[in-house]
Amino acid sequence: MTTTYKGGCACKAIRYEISGDPLRSVDCQCRDCTHESGTGHASHLVFLRADVKLTGTASTWEMTADSGNIKTRGFCPTCGSPVFMTFKAKPDIFSVRAASLDDPSVYKPQVVVYRASGYVWDNIDKSLPNFETMPPV
């Protein structure tokens, strides 16, 4: 069953509508995600780019992942909310922050990545499959 996911930034200047189910739902404890989120991890839903309709203009910044691949993070230039992430090596993939969903309660994490970077105070579900770093694709 295909679901429609809607969301955007806090001030609603950036909006998305995604007609498709996530390929994966990930809690990431890498240092890049903890810096951006301001807490112990970031929660992402990963979709096919073709299923995403994005409106508004995001500010972006690029960073190099541990793999050497370039990640582009999109955020609202008005309210500063982080909204999405894209990947130069995988242009068909589009990741949104779970907190940016209109209904974040629909987020159900499937896996934890970068567990090795996690903090003991970040109480992520220990029963989830987890990887010390990023698992191979």
Residue frames relative to the residue before (quaternion, step in Angstrom):
aa qw qx qy qz dx dy dz
M 1.0000 0.0000 0.0000 0.0000 0.00 0.00 0.00
T 0.2958 -0.7615 0.5552 0.1561 3.55 -0.79 1.03
T 0.1983 -0.7697 0.6022 0.0743 3.52 -0.97 0.98
T 0.3077 -0.7022 0.5968 0.2369 3.57 -1.21 0.41
Y 0.1613 -0.7755 0.6078 0.0554 3.53 -0.83 1.10
K 0.0531 -0.7914 0.6090 0.0000 3.56 -0.89 0.98
G 0.2382 0.7698 -0.5713 0.1562 3.52 -1.13 0.64
G 0.0391 0.7883 -0.6140 0.0074 3.51 -1.32 -0.32
C 0.7261 -0.4123 0.3177 0.4492 3.51 -1.28 -0.38
A 0.7160 -0.4715 0.3112 0.4101 3.57 -1.30 0.22
C 0.7475 0.3905 -0.2281 0.4865 3.61 0.98 -0.77
K 0.4598 -0.7327 0.3863 0.3203 3.57 1.40 0.05
A 0.3792 0.7145 -0.4978 0.3128 3.62 1.18 0.43
I 0.7349 0.2470 -0.1654 0.6096 3.58 1.21 -0.54
R 0.0061 0.7947 -0.6053 0.0460 3.55 -0.86 1.02
Y 0.0523 -0.7739 0.6274 0.0684 3.53 -1.23 0.48
E 0.0953 -0.7299 0.6721 0.0799 3.49 -1.35 0.46
I 0.0679 -0.8115 0.5801 -0.0184 3.56 -0.72 1.10
S 0.1426 -0.7886 0.5965 0.0442 3.54 -0.66 1.16
G 0.6328 0.4634 -0.3688 0.4989 3.52 0.08 1.31
D 0.4926 -0.6552 0.4845 0.3054 3.51 -1.18 0.51
P 0.5726 -0.5962 0.4186 0.3760 3.59 -1.08 0.59
L 0.4788 -0.6341 0.5279 0.2999 3.52 -1.18 0.68
R 0.7770 -0.0903 0.0960 0.6156 3.53 1.15 -0.73
S 0.1903 -0.7335 0.6396 0.1294 3.55 -1.26 0.56
V 0.0579 -0.8561 0.5074 -0.0796 3.53 -0.45 1.31
D 0.1775 -0.6985 0.6780 0.1448 3.52 -1.14 0.75
C 0.0947 -0.8193 0.5654 0.0070 3.58 -0.60 1.17
Q 0.1745 -0.8046 0.5641 0.0631 3.55 -0.83 1.05
C 0.3283 0.7431 -0.5253 0.2531 3.61 1.16 0.43
R 0.6389 -0.5538 0.3730 0.3820 3.55 -1.19 0.50
D 0.5912 0.5643 -0.3746 0.4379 3.62 1.06 -0.63
C 0.6968 0.4676 -0.2727 0.4707 3.59 0.89 -0.93
T 0.6527 0.4951 -0.3387 0.4628 3.59 0.98 -0.70
H 0.6063 0.5369 -0.3584 0.4644 3.59 1.06 -0.65
E 0.7116 0.4665 -0.2690 0.4512 3.56 0.80 -1.02
S 0.7259 0.4456 -0.2545 0.4579 3.59 0.92 -0.87
G 0.3591 -0.7423 0.4910 0.2811 3.56 1.13 -0.58
T 0.7173 0.3373 -0.2397 0.5606 3.57 1.25 0.35
G 0.7877 -0.4099 0.2329 0.3967 3.59 -1.27 -0.24
H 0.7967 -0.0044 -0.0111 0.6043 3.59 1.21 -0.22
A 0.2755 -0.7028 0.6142 0.2301 3.53 -1.37 0.04
S 0.2727 -0.7607 0.5727 0.1379 3.55 -1.06 0.80
H 0.0616 -0.8220 0.5642 -0.0476 3.55 -0.75 1.18
L 0.1788 -0.7082 0.6668 0.1479 3.53 -1.26 0.59
V 0.2095 -0.7964 0.5621 0.0767 3.56 -0.78 1.08
F 0.0488 -0.8120 0.5799 -0.0439 3.56 -0.75 1.16
L 0.5511 -0.5267 0.5045 0.4055 3.51 -1.37 0.04
R 0.5302 -0.6549 0.4395 0.3112 3.60 -0.86 0.94
A 0.6220 0.5744 -0.3366 0.4121 3.58 1.03 -0.76
D 0.6740 0.5025 -0.2869 0.4592 3.61 1.18 -0.49
V 0.6400 0.5676 -0.2935 0.4268 3.58 1.32 -0.22
K 0.0900 -0.7367 0.6682 0.0521 3.53 -1.03 0.94
L 0.0603 -0.8176 0.5715 -0.0351 3.56 -0.50 1.26
T 0.0397 -0.7842 0.6190 0.0192 3.57 -0.94 0.90
G 0.6693 0.4291 -0.3738 0.4777 3.54 -1.15 0.69
T 0.3912 -0.7148 0.5344 0.2246 3.53 -1.29 0.33
A 0.2068 -0.7896 0.5707 0.0896 3.52 -0.62 1.18
S 0.3733 -0.6175 0.6237 0.3005 3.50 -1.32 0.37
T 0.1277 -0.8063 0.5746 0.0585 3.57 -1.06 0.67
W 0.0356 -0.7529 0.6530 0.0740 3.47 -1.35 0.29
E 0.3278 -0.7573 0.5410 0.1621 3.53 -1.08 0.81
M 0.0156 -0.7680 0.6402 0.0140 3.49 -1.23 0.60
T 0.4168 -0.6916 0.5299 0.2593 3.54 -1.20 0.47
A 0.3708 -0.7299 0.5382 0.2002 3.55 -0.80 1.08
D 0.7018 -0.4415 0.3455 0.4394 3.57 -1.29 0.21
S 0.6515 0.5368 -0.2972 0.4461 3.56 1.13 -0.73
G 0.5274 -0.6069 0.4197 0.4211 3.56 1.25 -0.42
N 0.5441 0.6139 -0.3958 0.4128 3.58 1.28 -0.18
I 0.4349 -0.6961 0.5153 0.2466 3.55 -1.17 0.66
K 0.1404 -0.7532 0.6400 0.0578 3.55 -0.94 1.02
T 0.1524 -0.7609 0.6233 0.0968 3.57 -1.02 0.82
R 0.1687 -0.7907 0.5856 0.0586 3.53 -0.70 1.14
G 0.1912 -0.7966 0.5686 0.0746 3.55 -0.87 1.04
F 0.0376 0.7938 -0.6038 0.0621 3.54 -0.92 0.95
C 0.5804 -0.5933 0.4330 0.3517 3.53 -1.24 0.42
P 0.3920 -0.7327 0.5011 0.2418 3.61 -0.79 0.96
T 0.6458 0.5185 -0.3206 0.4597 3.60 1.23 -0.33
C 0.8241 0.2092 -0.0948 0.5178 3.59 0.62 -1.11
G 0.4753 -0.7147 0.4095 0.3092 3.61 1.24 -0.23
S 0.4349 0.7198 -0.4563 0.2907 3.60 1.22 -0.05
P 0.3673 -0.6854 0.5721 0.2610 3.60 -0.93 0.84
V 0.1437 -0.8302 0.5375 0.0355 3.59 -0.81 1.00
F 0.8416 -0.0519 0.0897 0.5301 3.60 0.70 -0.99
M 0.1731 -0.7482 0.6282 0.1249 3.51 -1.39 0.13
T 0.0870 -0.7678 0.6331 0.0468 3.55 -1.09 0.80
F 0.2974 -0.7652 0.5576 0.1228 3.54 -1.29 0.41
K 0.4568 -0.7003 0.4702 0.2824 3.60 -0.68 1.05
A 0.6912 0.4853 -0.2860 0.4528 3.60 0.94 -0.82
K 0.7734 0.2086 -0.1148 0.5874 3.60 1.24 -0.39
P 0.0674 -0.8585 0.5076 0.0297 3.60 0.47 1.18
D 0.6247 0.5464 -0.3423 0.4405 3.60 1.23 -0.25
I 0.6403 0.5104 -0.3075 0.4847 3.59 1.33 0.00
F 0.0341 -0.7729 0.6334 -0.0152 3.58 -1.08 0.83
S 0.1124 -0.8132 0.5707 0.0187 3.57 -0.67 1.11
V 0.1252 -0.7836 0.6037 0.0756 3.59 -0.92 0.88
R 0.5115 -0.6181 0.5039 0.3200 3.52 -1.22 0.58
A 0.5212 -0.6572 0.4470 0.3108 3.57 -0.84 0.98
A 0.6517 0.5298 -0.3191 0.4390 3.60 1.01 -0.75
S 0.6387 0.5350 -0.3324 0.4420 3.59 1.21 -0.36
L 0.4814 0.6601 -0.4399 0.3729 3.60 1.26 -0.11
D 0.5434 -0.5899 0.4741 0.3633 3.58 -1.11 0.60
D 0.7729 0.1431 -0.0838 0.6124 3.57 1.12 -0.69
P 0.1710 -0.8359 0.5140 0.0883 3.61 0.21 1.24
S 0.5409 0.6333 -0.4104 0.3713 3.62 1.18 -0.30
V 0.5886 0.5774 -0.3808 0.4185 3.62 1.19 -0.27
Y 0.5321 0.6310 -0.4081 0.3899 3.60 1.23 -0.28
K 0.0109 0.7700 -0.6362 0.0465 3.54 -0.88 1.04
P 0.3000 -0.7797 0.5141 0.1945 3.63 -0.24 1.18
Q 0.2549 -0.7742 0.5659 0.1246 3.54 -1.09 0.82
V 0.8092 0.0534 0.0410 0.5837 3.55 1.10 -0.72
V 0.2521 -0.7264 0.6171 0.1674 3.55 -1.27 0.51
V 0.0927 -0.7880 0.6068 0.0486 3.57 -0.89 0.95
Y 0.8056 0.2262 -0.2370 0.4935 3.52 -1.25 0.63
R 0.0956 0.8211 -0.5478 0.1288 3.55 1.00 0.92
A 0.5987 0.5916 -0.3552 0.4066 3.61 1.07 -0.71
S 0.6994 0.4451 -0.2619 0.4940 3.59 1.17 -0.55
G 0.4837 0.7160 -0.4057 0.2981 3.57 1.28 -0.21
Y 0.3970 -0.6964 0.5540 0.2248 3.50 -1.30 0.48
V 0.5611 -0.6239 0.4190 0.3468 3.60 -0.99 0.74
W 0.6672 0.5053 -0.3036 0.4554 3.60 1.12 -0.56
D 0.6038 0.5267 -0.3618 0.4765 3.61 1.27 -0.17
N 0.1567 -0.8598 0.4841 0.0416 3.55 0.04 1.33
I 0.0343 0.7906 -0.6034 0.0980 3.54 0.34 1.30
D 0.6384 -0.5524 0.3924 0.3652 3.55 -1.12 0.76
K 0.3364 -0.7821 0.4986 0.1633 3.59 -0.45 1.24
S 0.6216 0.5569 -0.3518 0.4240 3.61 1.18 -0.33
L 0.5313 0.6259 -0.4131 0.3941 3.61 1.24 -0.21
P 0.5384 -0.5656 0.4880 0.3900 3.58 -1.11 0.55
N 0.0098 -0.8200 0.5720 -0.0191 3.57 -0.92 0.82
F 0.2194 -0.7592 0.6058 0.0919 3.50 -1.28 0.60
E 0.5586 -0.6247 0.4367 0.3272 3.57 -1.01 0.81
T 0.7691 0.0756 -0.0326 0.6338 3.58 1.12 -0.79
M 0.7143 -0.3566 0.3026 0.5206 3.60 -1.00 -0.76
P 0.3998 -0.7244 0.4984 0.2588 3.61 -0.70 0.99
P 0.5700 -0.5756 0.4373 0.3907 3.59 -1.13 0.45
V 0.4802 -0.6743 0.4850 0.2820 3.54 -1.13 0.68
